Amino acid sequence: MNSKLHAVTDGDGRPVILELTAGNVSDYKGADMVLGQLPRSKVLSGDKGYDSLAFREALKDRGIEPCIPPRKNRKIQSGYDKALYKQRHKIENMFGWIKDWRRVGTRYDRCAHTFMSAIFIAVIVIFYLK
């Protein structure tokens, strides 16, 4: 049983959008799922898994500048702001804080909706009740 959590956070690392997909689903499809829900922003940082021409074009159509490093096997390497990309540690910290909750980190729940509920409870306690 495998799953991936796709997240969009604000500038402080607080989650705005959380989407759970099966483990065998590519990051491209996860990106497509959150694309319609994206809040207004100037820049979107993402890891190499979200590097696709279609996703970059969809972001540019919405007026969002993609800050996504290109995959090594891309024929046309696109540039990105390395200084801005370093701020992505806030997103990684958010995932770490969520996984500190033992129930989420070890995935006790078999059902996806129960697992997502545990993630939401962890997010509420960590970020909004502190």
Buried (B, 14 or more C-beta within 10 A) or exposed (E): EEBBBBBBBEEEBEBEEBBBBEEEBEBBEBBBBBBEEBEEBEBBBBEEBBBBEEBBEBBEEEEBBBBBBBEEEEEEEEEBEEEEBEBBEBBEEBBEBBBEBEBBEEEEBEEEEEBBEBBEEBBEEBBEEE
